Amino acid sequence: MKGTRKVLSLTLSLAMLVSSTSCSAKFGESVNGKTKKLCDAILDRDYKKIEKMASDKDKDLENIISLSTDGLEEDNEAREIIASTLEFEIDEDSFEGDFLGREGSIDVTFTYVDYEKAIEDIAIFEDTDAFAAAIEDCDDKVETTITFEFEKDGSDVVCTNIGDIADLFPYSSEEFNFALSRDNYTGSVEFLNLNNGNGYIDAYTITCNLPIEGDGQSLTWNYYWTVESYDVNLYTSDVIESDTDAFLTAFYSEDDIIPDGTYVFTFYTEDDVLLGSGSVEVTHTEVTPTPTPAPSSGDSGVGPYFVSPYDGVIALPDTGLVLDLPVTYVCLDSDSSSIQTVFGDNQNIRDNLVFFAVDITTMGGAFCVRLPNLSSYDPDQAQTALNNAMSSFAPDGATINGTYSQDFVVGDYTYTVTTMEVTQDGTTTSYCNFVIVGDEDACYLIYFFSDNTNNVEEFMSGLTMA
């Protein structure tokens, strides 16, 4: 009888062991399935589904995964963009459970784009599309592993640590720098080169800047400006993109001295948001010399090649070359006092002068002279003529720091621009550029300079062969 009891006890123990092992295995399968559903709900940020799989509610988690705050709507959208990169991988081999199949845990590795690295070099975002592009371009990931813990709750399996899900959303209240309306980044209109207190006298050109401040210097600015006098519109520019980070520029010029009056400059974005407005007074003097001085020698005018186009587009006579000056250059009229100042009594240059222009932003300038001794373009002859022109360049108090050359292909020709870097009076650095251009019928010397930057590429890009 005792032997029978031992056999019966052993049989019962084995049955219980098999039953417990079966329960543990089934519990593991349930945990795997529940974990997959839980992770899917996390990716959807569906708190109601998460709560149904949890042992307790967690209001803090509900607020965190909503990713919504009372701040800018763009910030809410940015957090949604980061959350959209969340992925997971369940490590099924990591499952650990108790013998009776009542408690257990499993590891899940989550990854999402490292948004901090994605935006670390971006000062400000134009909009959420720009933010999304930065996130999409980033290959760096943040990796977080959560060990989810489960327990048996009647016939169901529930997660007991859903609060750990908050670790996946450290950016839930993060704020990002999105651009405001452009008028938040502009200062006050500043008029340049005033020569009559706070106004102009005997002016051919009015120039002003609108400063760009703060984060606005990291944005792209497409703008236009208007000029009015006594409520009459005198000029409306095309929409242009600013080529500086610090200010927007506007200018107005006339062929003759600008009439007396108040001139109002107003800046707008391309979609007509007012950026700033300022006004300036213009006056002129009436001077009648007595007696009127006669020219020192010969004819004081310019020759037949001279042009002064308002749009700065110049066809070089007897060639197929067309030069479109940079937008900041303004061609002066033939009776401009600057021609007398620069060329003096050199009637040979005046007779062959094609144009004379000033750069209103850098106080630089440019002119072009026909070379009657060169009837066709030859690189060797052009270099000799260029050397002769440069050798005569010796402004008082100037130090030539060095020269260098750049080649530009225009049509079938290659033209060489030679640049002198010059220091005037030991303080001001200028860049003086010389180039001879032409074709089989005529040649021209073009000289252009700037007092603070070398704009060779910009200037030469306007030269084309028709």
C-alpha angles and dihedrals in degrees: 000000000000091000091052091052091051092051091048092049092049091049091051092049092051090049091051091048093050090046092050092047089051091050092050092050092048090047090054091051090050091050091051092051094044091048092054091052091045093052092048089053090049091054089050089044087225104161095183091060091045091051092052089058094047134088092225140014120259114198092180090059091047091056094044098052092047085072088202128130136167091257129093117331088228090064091053090051091047091055089050089053092054092046090053089068093060115123134169142203123197116218099213091181090062093068114126122182140169122259095256096049096243103114134027148142139219134191123238123186116210126192133188135167114285094243093183091062091041093060104027094106097041114092097189138000122229091210143326091283088063089048091050090050091053091050092047092051093053118097096182116106137198112222122202127175119205122191103212115207122209137185136188114261107185106296093341135078118226135188115240100193109047088140088079088069088078088074088073093062108050087147094059092120099022116139123211132199109257123173118260124208109308093244088070090070104048131095130198126307112263121200116214133221095010110185103181109054104276093351146046133267124196091356127170093183136032117201129182140171131213108209119230111216138198119338089356087082089070094054132087113249123207109179147147135203140213132210120209135175120193091346092307116122109231100174142002117191128217118257108272136178115242114246094202134063096215108052149001117238132214130175141177128196140174132198090244133033109304110254121251115273149089114295120200119202117196126186124208137178116244088263092052102259108155109242102175146319136209139170136213136189121238125195135166138208127233109219122177111179117216112237100018106237117239121229111272092237139350129338113340094202133093130259133257096275096063118116134170107194116185092218094050094238111137129183109206105230119254092007137086091238123118123186119201105193120220112271093253093060119097121196114227124223122253092255094053113136088224090072090056091046096049102037101026111180096345095125092172091065092043091052091054100034113127101182142343119206139172129212104229095199101049100024087239126131148194141211138179129214128190114235104219092186092063110066094175137017116268119164095221095047090044091054091051092050090046092052090051091051093049094047090060091054105099112136116190114268093009126138118201106219095186147305134242137174140223129192123223125190114219115175107311094339135086115211125193121219113203116199128202117200106210133185114207118208089344094288116062120065118207133181115221114193127195127187134163116211134176147113137234093307109041146001134215137193113223118194123186132167143177131197099220113016139030109239099177097132093047093047097045093046087072093061114095138165112233 
